[in-house]
Amino acid sequence: MSTDTITGVELRVARRLGSAPSERMDCSEGSNCPDLFELECGDFAIIGTDVCGRLEIPADAGCSDTERVVMIPREVLLSALRDLSGSI
């Protein structure tokens, strides 16, 4: 377990949300494996394709030097929502 130097939060995965990449068949040799996790602190961590600087975001949104805009396949989020719907 490690404490994030920016947020001060202990970073620890509580659970994976949705299907594992290997079950979705969208992971090749341990890379390019989009995924979504709920952290013990209640926040979420997402593995996806970094599109920061390539995606035109609304004028009232911003992305700081410590943030990234990531893109995940639709199925990853829909699978995660099925897990979340019973726990909200």
Distance bins in CASP14 RR format, pairs under 12 A and 6 or more apart:
PFRMAT RR
TARGET T0000
AUTHOR 0000-0000-0000
RMODE 2
METHOD distances of the structure
MODEL  1
1 9 0 0 0 0 0 1 0 0 0 0 0
1 10 1 0 1 0 0 0 0 0 0 0 0
1 11 1 0 0 1 0 0 0 0 0 0 0
1 12 1 0 1 0 0 0 0 0 0 0 0
1 13 0 0 0 0 1 0 0 0 0 0 0
1 14 0 0 0 0 0 1 0 0 0 0 0
1 39 0 0 0 0 0 1 0 0 0 0 0
1 40 0 0 0 0 1 0 0 0 0 0 0
1 41 0 0 0 0 0 1 0 0 0 0 0
2 8 0 0 0 0 0 1 0 0 0 0 0
2 9 0 0 0 0 1 0 0 0 0 0 0
2 10 1 0 0 1 0 0 0 0 0 0 0
2 11 1 0 1 0 0 0 0 0 0 0 0
2 12 0 0 0 0 1 0 0 0 0 0 0
2 13 0 0 0 0 0 1 0 0 0 0 0
2 39 0 0 0 0 0 1 0 0 0 0 0
3 9 1 0 0 1 0 0 0 0 0 0 0
3 10 1 0 1 0 0 0 0 0 0 0 0
3 11 1 0 0 1 0 0 0 0 0 0 0
3 12 0 0 0 0 1 0 0 0 0 0 0
3 41 0 0 0 0 0 1 0 0 0 0 0
4 10 1 0 0 1 0 0 0 0 0 0 0
4 11 1 0 1 0 0 0 0 0 0 0 0
4 12 0 0 0 0 0 1 0 0 0 0 0
4 39 0 0 0 0 1 0 0 0 0 0 0
4 41 0 0 0 0 1 0 0 0 0 0 0
4 43 0 0 0 0 0 1 0 0 0 0 0
4 45 0 0 0 0 0 1 0 0 0 0 0
4 66 0 0 0 0 1 0 0 0 0 0 0
5 11 0 0 0 0 0 1 0 0 0 0 0
5 66 0 0 0 0 1 0 0 0 0 0 0
6 64 0 0 0 0 1 0 0 0 0 0 0
6 65 0 0 0 0 1 0 0 0 0 0 0
6 66 1 0 1 0 0 0 0 0 0 0 0
6 67 0 0 0 0 1 0 0 0 0 0 0
7 39 0 0 0 0 0 1 0 0 0 0 0
7 41 0 0 0 0 1 0 0 0 0 0 0
7 43 0 0 0 0 1 0 0 0 0 0 0
7 45 0 0 0 0 0 1 0 0 0 0 0
7 66 0 0 0 0 1 0 0 0 0 0 0
7 67 0 0 0 0 0 1 0 0 0 0 0
8 41 0 0 0 0 1 0 0 0 0 0 0
8 43 0 0 0 0 0 1 0 0 0 0 0
9 39 1 0 0 1 0 0 0 0 0 0 0
9 40 0 0 0 0 1 0 0 0 0 0 0
9 41 1 0 1 0 0 0 0 0 0 0 0
9 42 0 0 0 0 1 0 0 0 0 0 0
9 43 1 0 0 1 0 0 0 0 0 0 0
9 44 0 0 0 0 0 1 0 0 0 0 0
9 45 0 0 0 0 0 1 0 0 0 0 0
10 39 0 0 0 0 1 0 0 0 0 0 0
10 40 1 0 0 1 0 0 0 0 0 0 0
10 41 1 0 0 1 0 0 0 0 0 0 0
10 42 0 0 0 0 0 1 0 0 0 0 0
10 43 0 0 0 0 0 1 0 0 0 0 0
11 37 0 0 0 0 0 1 0 0 0 0 0
11 39 1 0 0 1 0 0 0 0 0 0 0
11 40 0 0 0 0 1 0 0 0 0 0 0
11 41 0 0 0 0 1 0 0 0 0 0 0
11 42 0 0 0 0 0 1 0 0 0 0 0
11 43 0 0 0 0 1 0 0 0 0 0 0
11 44 0 0 0 0 0 1 0 0 0 0 0
11 45 1 0 0 1 0 0 0 0 0 0 0
12 37 0 0 0 0 1 0 0 0 0 0 0
12 38 0 0 0 0 0 1 0 0 0 0 0
12 39 1 0 0 1 0 0 0 0 0 0 0
12 40 1 0 1 0 0 0 0 0 0 0 0
12 41 1 0 0 1 0 0 0 0 0 0 0
12 42 0 0 0 0 0 1 0 0 0 0 0
12 43 0 0 0 0 0 1 0 0 0 0 0
12 45 0 0 0 0 0 1 0 0 0 0 0
13 35 0 0 0 0 1 0 0 0 0 0 0
13 36 0 0 0 0 0 1 0 0 0 0 0
13 37 1 0 1 0 0 0 0 0 0 0 0
13 38 1 0 0 1 0 0 0 0 0 0 0
13 39 1 0 0 1 0 0 0 0 0 0 0
13 40 1 0 0 1 0 0 0 0 0 0 0
13 41 0 0 0 0 0 1 0 0 0 0 0
13 42 0 0 0 0 0 1 0 0 0 0 0
13 43 0 0 0 0 0 1 0 0 0 0 0
13 44 0 0 0 0 0 1 0 0 0 0 0
13 45 1 0 0 1 0 0 0 0 0 0 0
13 46 0 0 0 0 0 1 0 0 0 0 0
13 47 0 0 0 0 0 1 0 0 0 0 0
14 36 0 0 0 0 0 1 0 0 0 0 0
14 37 1 0 0 1 0 0 0 0 0 0 0
14 38 1 0 1 0 0 0 0 0 0 0 0
14 39 1 0 1 0 0 0 0 0 0 0 0
14 40 1 0 1 0 0 0 0 0 0 0 0
14 41 0 0 0 0 1 0 0 0 0 0 0
14 42 1 0 0 1 0 0 0 0 0 0 0
14 43 0 0 0 0 1 0 0 0 0 0 0
14 44 0 0 0 0 1 0 0 0 0 0 0
14 45 0 0 0 0 0 1 0 0 0 0 0
14 83 0 0 0 0 0 1 0 0 0 0 0
14 87 0 0 0 0 0 1 0 0 0 0 0
15 35 0 0 0 0 0 1 0 0 0 0 0
15 36 0 0 0 0 0 1 0 0 0 0 0
15 37 1 0 0 1 0 0 0 0 0 0 0
15 38 1 0 1 0 0 0 0 0 0 0 0
15 39 0 0 0 0 1 0 0 0 0 0 0
15 40 0 0 0 0 1 0 0 0 0 0 0
15 42 0 0 0 0 0 1 0 0 0 0 0
15 44 0 0 0 0 0 1 0 0 0 0 0
15 45 0 0 0 0 0 1 0 0 0 0 0
15 80 0 0 0 0 0 1 0 0 0 0 0
15 83 1 0 0 1 0 0 0 0 0 0 0
15 84 0 0 0 0 0 1 0 0 0 0 0
15 87 0 0 0 0 1 0 0 0 0 0 0
16 22 0 0 0 0 0 1 0 0 0 0 0
16 23 0 0 0 0 0 1 0 0 0 0 0
16 24 0 0 0 0 0 1 0 0 0 0 0
16 33 0 0 0 0 0 1 0 0 0 0 0
16 34 0 0 0 0 0 1 0 0 0 0 0
16 35 1 0 0 1 0 0 0 0 0 0 0
16 36 1 0 0 1 0 0 0 0 0 0 0
16 37 1 0 1 0 0 0 0 0 0 0 0
16 38 0 0 0 0 1 0 0 0 0 0 0
16 39 0 0 0 0 0 1 0 0 0 0 0
16 44 0 0 0 0 0 1 0 0 0 0 0
16 45 0 0 0 0 0 1 0 0 0 0 0
16 46 0 0 0 0 0 1 0 0 0 0 0
16 47 0 0 0 0 0 1 0 0 0 0 0
16 76 0 0 0 0 0 1 0 0 0 0 0
16 79 0 0 0 0 1 0 0 0 0 0 0
16 80 0 0 0 0 1 0 0 0 0 0 0
16 83 0 0 0 0 1 0 0 0 0 0 0
16 84 0 0 0 0 0 1 0 0 0 0 0
17 34 0 0 0 0 0 1 0 0 0 0 0
17 35 0 0 0 0 1 0 0 0 0 0 0
17 36 1 0 1 0 0 0 0 0 0 0 0
17 37 1 0 0 1 0 0 0 0 0 0 0
17 38 1 0 1 0 0 0 0 0 0 0 0
17 39 0 0 0 0 0 1 0 0 0 0 0
17 42 0 0 0 0 0 1 0 0 0 0 0
17 44 1 0 0 1 0 0 0 0 0 0 0
17 45 0 0 0 0 1 0 0 0 0 0 0
17 46 0 0 0 0 1 0 0 0 0 0 0
17 47 0 0 0 0 0 1 0 0 0 0 0
17 72 0 0 0 0 0 1 0 0 0 0 0
17 76 0 0 0 0 1 0 0 0 0 0 0
17 77 0 0 0 0 1 0 0 0 0 0 0
17 78 0 0 0 0 0 1 0 0 0 0 0
17 79 1 0 0 1 0 0 0 0 0 0 0
17 80 1 1 0 0 0 0 0 0 0 0 0
17 81 0 0 0 0 1 0 0 0 0 0 0
17 82 0 0 0 0 1 0 0 0 0 0 0
17 83 1 0 1 0 0 0 0 0 0 0 0
17 84 1 0 0 1 0 0 0 0 0 0 0
17 85 0 0 0 0 0 1 0 0 0 0 0
17 86 0 0 0 0 0 1 0 0 0 0 0
17 87 0 0 0 0 1 0 0 0 0 0 0
17 88 0 0 0 0 0 1 0 0 0 0 0
18 24 0 0 0 0 1 0 0 0 0 0 0
18 34 0 0 0 0 0 1 0 0 0 0 0
18 35 0 0 0 0 1 0 0 0 0 0 0
18 36 1 0 0 1 0 0 0 0 0 0 0
18 37 0 0 0 0 1 0 0 0 0 0 0
18 38 0 0 0 0 0 1 0 0 0 0 0
18 44 0 0 0 0 0 1 0 0 0 0 0
18 72 0 0 0 0 0 1 0 0 0 0 0
18 73 0 0 0 0 0 1 0 0 0 0 0
18 75 0 0 0 0 1 0 0 0 0 0 0
18 76 1 0 0 1 0 0 0 0 0 0 0
18 77 0 0 0 0 1 0 0 0 0 0 0
18 78 0 0 0 0 1 0 0 0 0 0 0
18 79 1 1 0 0 0 0 0 0 0 0 0
18 80 1 0 1 0 0 0 0 0 0 0 0
18 81 0 0 0 0 1 0 0 0 0 0 0
18 82 1 0 0 1 0 0 0 0 0 0 0
18 83 1 0 1 0 0 0 0 0 0 0 0
18 84 0 0 0 0 1 0 0 0 0 0 0
18 85 0 0 0 0 0 1 0 0 0 0 0
18 87 0 0 0 0 0 1 0 0 0 0 0
19 25 0 0 0 0 1 0 0 0 0 0 0
19 26 0 0 0 0 1 0 0 0 0 0 0
19 27 0 0 0 0 0 1 0 0 0 0 0
19 33 0 0 0 0 0 1 0 0 0 0 0
19 34 0 0 0 0 0 1 0 0 0 0 0
19 35 0 0 0 0 1 0 0 0 0 0 0
19 36 0 0 0 0 0 1 0 0 0 0 0
19 73 0 0 0 0 0 1 0 0 0 0 0
19 75 0 0 0 0 1 0 0 0 0 0 0
19 76 0 0 0 0 1 0 0 0 0 0 0
19 77 0 0 0 0 0 1 0 0 0 0 0
19 78 0 0 0 0 1 0 0 0 0 0 0
19 79 1 0 1 0 0 0 0 0 0 0 0
19 80 0 0 0 0 1 0 0 0 0 0 0
19 81 0 0 0 0 0 1 0 0 0 0 0
19 82 0 0 0 0 1 0 0 0 0 0 0
19 83 0 0 0 0 1 0 0 0 0 0 0
20 26 0 0 0 0 0 1 0 0 0 0 0
20 27 0 0 0 0 1 0 0 0 0 0 0
20 30 0 0 0 0 0 1 0 0 0 0 0
20 33 0 0 0 0 1 0 0 0 0 0 0
20 34 0 0 0 0 0 1 0 0 0 0 0
20 35 1 0 0 1 0 0 0 0 0 0 0
20 36 0 0 0 0 0 1 0 0 0 0 0
20 37 0 0 0 0 0 1 0 0 0 0 0
20 47 0 0 0 0 0 1 0 0 0 0 0
20 76 0 0 0 0 0 1 0 0 0 0 0
20 79 0 0 0 0 1 0 0 0 0 0 0
20 80 0 0 0 0 0 1 0 0 0 0 0
20 83 0 0 0 0 0 1 0 0 0 0 0
21 27 1 1 0 0 0 0 0 0 0 0 0
21 28 0 0 0 0 1 0 0 0 0 0 0
21 29 0 0 0 0 0 1 0 0 0 0 0
21 30 0 0 0 0 1 0 0 0 0 0 0
21 31 0 0 0 0 0 1 0 0 0 0 0
21 32 0 0 0 0 1 0 0 0 0 0 0
21 33 1 1 0 0 0 0 0 0 0 0 0
21 34 1 0 0 1 0 0 0 0 0 0 0
21 35 1 0 1 0 0 0 0 0 0 0 0
21 36 0 0 0 0 0 1 0 0 0 0 0
21 37 0 0 0 0 0 1 0 0 0 0 0
21 47 0 0 0 0 1 0 0 0 0 0 0
21 48 0 0 0 0 0 1 0 0 0 0 0
21 72 0 0 0 0 0 1 0 0 0 0 0
21 73 0 0 0 0 1 0 0 0 0 0 0
21 75 0 0 0 0 0 1 0 0 0 0 0
21 76 0 0 0 0 1 0 0 0 0 0 0
21 79 0 0 0 0 0 1 0 0 0 0 0
22 28 0 0 0 0 0 1 0 0 0 0 0
22 29 0 0 0 0 0 1 0 0 0 0 0
22 30 0 0 0 0 1 0 0 0 0 0 0
22 33 0 0 0 0 1 0 0 0 0 0 0
22 34 0 0 0 0 0 1 0 0 0 0 0
22 35 0 0 0 0 0 1 0 0 0 0 0
23 33 0 0 0 0 0 1 0 0 0 0 0
23 35 0 0 0 0 0 1 0 0 0 0 0
23 75 0 0 0 0 0 1 0 0 0 0 0
23 76 0 0 0 0 0 1 0 0 0 0 0
23 79 0 0 0 0 1 0 0 0 0 0 0
24 32 0 0 0 0 0 1 0 0 0 0 0
24 33 0 0 0 0 1 0 0 0 0 0 0
24 34 0 0 0 0 1 0 0 0 0 0 0
24 35 0 0 0 0 1 0 0 0 0 0 0
24 36 0 0 0 0 0 1 0 0 0 0 0
24 72 0 0 0 0 0 1 0 0 0 0 0
24 73 1 0 0 1 0 0 0 0 0 0 0
24 74 0 0 0 0 0 1 0 0 0 0 0
24 75 1 0 0 1 0 0 0 0 0 0 0
24 76 1 0 0 1 0 0 0 0 0 0 0
24 77 0 0 0 0 0 1 0 0 0 0 0
24 78 0 0 0 0 0 1 0 0 0 0 0
24 79 1 0 0 1 0 0 0 0 0 0 0
24 80 0 0 0 0 0 1 0 0 0 0 0
25 32 0 0 0 0 0 1 0 0 0 0 0
25 33 0 0 0 0 0 1 0 0 0 0 0
25 34 0 0 0 0 0 1 0 0 0 0 0
25 73 0 0 0 0 0 1 0 0 0 0 0
25 75 0 0 0 0 0 1 0 0 0 0 0
26 32 1 0 0 1 0 0 0 0 0 0 0
26 33 1 0 0 1 0 0 0 0 0 0 0
26 34 1 0 0 1 0 0 0 0 0 0 0
26 35 0 0 0 0 1 0 0 0 0 0 0
26 47 0 0 0 0 0 1 0 0 0 0 0
26 48 0 0 0 0 0 1 0 0 0 0 0
26 49 0 0 0 0 0 1 0 0 0 0 0
26 72 0 0 0 0 1 0 0 0 0 0 0
26 73 1 0 0 1 0 0 0 0 0 0 0
26 74 0 0 0 0 0 1 0 0 0 0 0
26 75 1 0 0 1 0 0 0 0 0 0 0
26 76 1 0 0 1 0 0 0 0 0 0 0
26 79 0 0 0 0 0 1 0 0 0 0 0
27 33 1 1 0 0 0 0 0 0 0 0 0
27 34 0 0 0 0 1 0 0 0 0 0 0
27 35 0 0 0 0 1 0 0 0 0 0 0
27 47 0 0 0 0 0 1 0 0 0 0 0
27 48 0 0 0 0 0 1 0 0 0 0 0
27 73 0 0 0 0 0 1 0 0 0 0 0
27 76 0 0 0 0 0 1 0 0 0 0 0
28 34 0 0 0 0 0 1 0 0 0 0 0
30 47 0 0 0 0 0 1 0 0 0 0 0
31 47 0 0 0 0 0 1 0 0 0 0 0
31 48 0 0 0 0 0 1 0 0 0 0 0
31 49 0 0 0 0 0 1 0 0 0 0 0
32 47 0 0 0 0 1 0 0 0 0 0 0
32 48 0 0 0 0 1 0 0 0 0 0 0
32 49 0 0 0 0 1 0 0 0 0 0 0
32 71 0 0 0 0 0 1 0 0 0 0 0
32 72 0 0 0 0 0 1 0 0 0 0 0
32 73 0 0 0 0 0 1 0 0 0 0 0
33 46 0 0 0 0 0 1 0 0 0 0 0
33 47 1 0 0 1 0 0 0 0 0 0 0
33 48 0 0 0 0 1 0 0 0 0 0 0
33 49 0 0 0 0 0 1 0 0 0 0 0
33 72 0 0 0 0 0 1 0 0 0 0 0
33 73 0 0 0 0 0 1 0 0 0 0 0
33 76 0 0 0 0 1 0 0 0 0 0 0
34 45 0 0 0 0 0 1 0 0 0 0 0
34 46 1 0 0 1 0 0 0 0 0 0 0
34 47 1 0 1 0 0 0 0 0 0 0 0
34 48 1 0 1 0 0 0 0 0 0 0 0
34 49 1 0 0 1 0 0 0 0 0 0 0
34 50 0 0 0 0 0 1 0 0 0 0 0
34 70 0 0 0 0 1 0 0 0 0 0 0
34 71 0 0 0 0 1 0 0 0 0 0 0
34 72 1 0 1 0 0 0 0 0 0 0 0
34 73 1 0 1 0 0 0 0 0 0 0 0
34 74 0 0 0 0 0 1 0 0 0 0 0
34 75 0 0 0 0 1 0 0 0 0 0 0
34 76 1 0 1 0 0 0 0 0 0 0 0
34 77 0 0 0 0 1 0 0 0 0 0 0
34 79 0 0 0 0 0 1 0 0 0 0 0
34 80 0 0 0 0 0 1 0 0 0 0 0
35 44 0 0 0 0 0 1 0 0 0 0 0
35 45 0 0 0 0 1 0 0 0 0 0 0
35 46 1 0 0 1 0 0 0 0 0 0 0
35 47 1 0 1 0 0 0 0 0 0 0 0
35 48 1 0 0 1 0 0 0 0 0 0 0
35 70 0 0 0 0 0 1 0 0 0 0 0
35 72 0 0 0 0 1 0 0 0 0 0 0
35 73 0 0 0 0 0 1 0 0 0 0 0
35 75 0 0 0 0 0 1 0 0 0 0 0
35 76 1 0 0 1 0 0 0 0 0 0 0
35 77 0 0 0 0 0 1 0 0 0 0 0
35 79 0 0 0 0 0 1 0 0 0 0 0
35 80 0 0 0 0 1 0 0 0 0 0 0
36 43 0 0 0 0 0 1 0 0 0 0 0
36 44 1 0 0 1 0 0 0 0 0 0 0
36 45 1 0 0 1 0 0 0 0 0 0 0
36 46 1 0 1 0 0 0 0 0 0 0 0
36 47 1 0 0 1 0 0 0 0 0 0 0
36 48 0 0 0 0 1 0 0 0 0 0 0
36 70 0 0 0 0 0 1 0 0 0 0 0
36 72 1 0 0 1 0 0 0 0 0 0 0
36 73 0 0 0 0 0 1 0 0 0 0 0
36 75 0 0 0 0 0 1 0 0 0 0 0
36 76 1 0 1 0 0 0 0 0 0 0 0
36 77 1 0 0 1 0 0 0 0 0 0 0
36 78 0 0 0 0 0 1 0 0 0 0 0
36 79 0 0 0 0 1 0 0 0 0 0 0
36 80 1 0 1 0 0 0 0 0 0 0 0
36 81 0 0 0 0 1 0 0 0 0 0 0
36 82 0 0 0 0 0 1 0 0 0 0 0
36 83 0 0 0 0 1 0 0 0 0 0 0
36 84 0 0 0 0 1 0 0 0 0 0 0
37 43 0 0 0 0 1 0 0 0 0 0 0
37 44 1 0 0 1 0 0 0 0 0 0 0
37 45 1 0 1 0 0 0 0 0 0 0 0
37 46 1 0 0 1 0 0 0 0 0 0 0
37 47 0 0 0 0 1 0 0 0 0 0 0
37 48 0 0 0 0 0 1 0 0 0 0 0
37 72 0 0 0 0 0 1 0 0 0 0 0
37 76 0 0 0 0 0 1 0 0 0 0 0
37 80 0 0 0 0 1 0 0 0 0 0 0
37 83 0 0 0 0 0 1 0 0 0 0 0
37 84 0 0 0 0 0 1 0 0 0 0 0
38 44 1 0 1 0 0 0 0 0 0 0 0
38 45 0 0 0 0 1 0 0 0 0 0 0
38 46 0 0 0 0 0 1 0 0 0 0 0
38 80 0 0 0 0 1 0 0 0 0 0 0
38 83 0 0 0 0 1 0 0 0 0 0 0
38 84 0 0 0 0 1 0 0 0 0 0 0
38 87 0 0 0 0 1 0 0 0 0 0 0
38 88 0 0 0 0 0 1 0 0 0 0 0
39 45 1 0 1 0 0 0 0 0 0 0 0
39 46 0 0 0 0 0 1 0 0 0 0 0
42 84 0 0 0 0 0 1 0 0 0 0 0
42 87 0 0 0 0 0 1 0 0 0 0 0
42 88 0 0 0 0 0 1 0 0 0 0 0
44 70 0 0 0 0 0 1 0 0 0 0 0
44 72 0 0 0 0 0 1 0 0 0 0 0
44 76 0 0 0 0 0 1 0 0 0 0 0
44 77 0 0 0 0 0 1 0 0 0 0 0
44 80 0 0 0 0 1 0 0 0 0 0 0
44 81 0 0 0 0 0 1 0 0 0 0 0
44 83 0 0 0 0 0 1 0 0 0 0 0
44 84 0 0 0 0 1 0 0 0 0 0 0
45 68 0 0 0 0 0 1 0 0 0 0 0
45 70 0 0 0 0 0 1 0 0 0 0 0
45 72 0 0 0 0 0 1 0 0 0 0 0
45 80 0 0 0 0 0 1 0 0 0 0 0
46 67 0 0 0 0 0 1 0 0 0 0 0
46 68 0 0 0 0 1 0 0 0 0 0 0
46 69 0 0 0 0 0 1 0 0 0 0 0
46 70 1 0 1 0 0 0 0 0 0 0 0
46 71 0 0 0 0 1 0 0 0 0 0 0
46 72 1 0 0 1 0 0 0 0 0 0 0
46 73 0 0 0 0 0 1 0 0 0 0 0
46 76 0 0 0 0 1 0 0 0 0 0 0
46 77 0 0 0 0 1 0 0 0 0 0 0
46 80 0 0 0 0 1 0 0 0 0 0 0
47 68 0 0 0 0 0 1 0 0 0 0 0
47 70 1 0 0 1 0 0 0 0 0 0 0
47 71 0 0 0 0 0 1 0 0 0 0 0
47 72 1 0 0 1 0 0 0 0 0 0 0
47 73 0 0 0 0 0 1 0 0 0 0 0
47 76 0 0 0 0 1 0 0 0 0 0 0
47 80 0 0 0 0 0 1 0 0 0 0 0
48 68 0 0 0 0 1 0 0 0 0 0 0
48 69 0 0 0 0 1 0 0 0 0 0 0
48 70 1 0 1 0 0 0 0 0 0 0 0
48 71 1 0 0 1 0 0 0 0 0 0 0
48 72 1 0 1 0 0 0 0 0 0 0 0
48 73 0 0 0 0 1 0 0 0 0 0 0
48 76 0 0 0 0 1 0 0 0 0 0 0
48 77 0 0 0 0 0 1 0 0 0 0 0
49 55 0 0 0 0 0 1 0 0 0 0 0
49 68 0 0 0 0 1 0 0 0 0 0 0
49 69 0 0 0 0 1 0 0 0 0 0 0
49 70 1 0 0 1 0 0 0 0 0 0 0
49 71 1 0 1 0 0 0 0 0 0 0 0
49 72 1 0 0 1 0 0 0 0 0 0 0
49 73 0 0 0 0 1 0 0 0 0 0 0
49 76 0 0 0 0 0 1 0 0 0 0 0
50 63 0 0 0 0 0 1 0 0 0 0 0
50 67 0 0 0 0 0 1 0 0 0 0 0
50 68 1 0 1 0 0 0 0 0 0 0 0
50 69 1 0 0 1 0 0 0 0 0 0 0
50 70 1 0 1 0 0 0 0 0 0 0 0
50 71 0 0 0 0 1 0 0 0 0 0 0
50 72 0 0 0 0 0 1 0 0 0 0 0
51 57 0 0 0 0 1 0 0 0 0 0 0
51 63 0 0 0 0 0 1 0 0 0 0 0
51 68 0 0 0 0 1 0 0 0 0 0 0
51 69 1 0 1 0 0 0 0 0 0 0 0
51 70 1 0 0 1 0 0 0 0 0 0 0
51 71 1 0 1 0 0 0 0 0 0 0 0
51 72 0 0 0 0 0 1 0 0 0 0 0
52 61 0 0 0 0 0 1 0 0 0 0 0
52 62 0 0 0 0 1 0 0 0 0 0 0
52 63 1 0 1 0 0 0 0 0 0 0 0
52 64 0 0 0 0 0 1 0 0 0 0 0
52 65 0 0 0 0 0 1 0 0 0 0 0
52 66 0 0 0 0 0 1 0 0 0 0 0
52 67 1 0 0 1 0 0 0 0 0 0 0
52 68 1 0 1 0 0 0 0 0 0 0 0
52 69 1 0 1 0 0 0 0 0 0 0 0
52 70 1 0 0 1 0 0 0 0 0 0 0
52 71 0 0 0 0 1 0 0 0 0 0 0
53 62 0 0 0 0 0 1 0 0 0 0 0
53 63 1 0 0 1 0 0 0 0 0 0 0
53 67 0 0 0 0 0 1 0 0 0 0 0
53 68 0 0 0 0 1 0 0 0 0 0 0
53 69 1 0 0 1 0 0 0 0 0 0 0
53 70 0 0 0 0 0 1 0 0 0 0 0
53 71 0 0 0 0 0 1 0 0 0 0 0
54 63 0 0 0 0 0 1 0 0 0 0 0
54 68 0 0 0 0 0 1 0 0 0 0 0
54 69 0 0 0 0 1 0 0 0 0 0 0
54 70 0 0 0 0 0 1 0 0 0 0 0
54 71 0 0 0 0 1 0 0 0 0 0 0
55 61 0 0 0 0 0 1 0 0 0 0 0
55 62 0 0 0 0 0 1 0 0 0 0 0
55 63 0 0 0 0 1 0 0 0 0 0 0
55 68 0 0 0 0 0 1 0 0 0 0 0
55 69 1 0 1 0 0 0 0 0 0 0 0
55 70 0 0 0 0 1 0 0 0 0 0 0
55 71 1 0 0 1 0 0 0 0 0 0 0
56 62 0 0 0 0 0 1 0 0 0 0 0
56 63 0 0 0 0 0 1 0 0 0 0 0
56 69 0 0 0 0 0 1 0 0 0 0 0
57 63 1 0 0 1 0 0 0 0 0 0 0
57 67 0 0 0 0 0 1 0 0 0 0 0
57 68 0 0 0 0 0 1 0 0 0 0 0
57 69 1 0 0 1 0 0 0 0 0 0 0
57 71 0 0 0 0 0 1 0 0 0 0 0
58 69 0 0 0 0 0 1 0 0 0 0 0
61 67 0 0 0 0 0 1 0 0 0 0 0
61 69 0 0 0 0 1 0 0 0 0 0 0
62 68 0 0 0 0 0 1 0 0 0 0 0
62 69 0 0 0 0 1 0 0 0 0 0 0
63 69 1 0 1 0 0 0 0 0 0 0 0
63 70 0 0 0 0 0 1 0 0 0 0 0
70 76 0 0 0 0 0 1 0 0 0 0 0
70 77 0 0 0 0 0 1 0 0 0 0 0
71 77 0 0 0 0 0 1 0 0 0 0 0
72 78 0 0 0 0 0 1 0 0 0 0 0
72 79 0 0 0 0 0 1 0 0 0 0 0
72 80 0 0 0 0 1 0 0 0 0 0 0
73 79 0 0 0 0 1 0 0 0 0 0 0
73 80 0 0 0 0 0 1 0 0 0 0 0
74 80 0 0 0 0 0 1 0 0 0 0 0
74 81 0 0 0 0 0 1 0 0 0 0 0
75 81 0 0 0 0 0 1 0 0 0 0 0
75 82 0 0 0 0 0 1 0 0 0 0 0
76 82 0 0 0 0 0 1 0 0 0 0 0
76 83 0 0 0 0 0 1 0 0 0 0 0
77 83 0 0 0 0 0 1 0 0 0 0 0
77 84 0 0 0 0 1 0 0 0 0 0 0
78 84 0 0 0 0 0 1 0 0 0 0 0
78 85 0 0 0 0 0 1 0 0 0 0 0
79 85 0 0 0 0 0 1 0 0 0 0 0
80 86 0 0 0 0 0 1 0 0 0 0 0
80 87 0 0 0 0 0 1 0 0 0 0 0
80 88 0 0 0 0 0 1 0 0 0 0 0
81 87 0 0 0 0 0 1 0 0 0 0 0
81 88 0 0 0 0 1 0 0 0 0 0 0
82 88 0 0 0 0 0 1 0 0 0 0 0
END
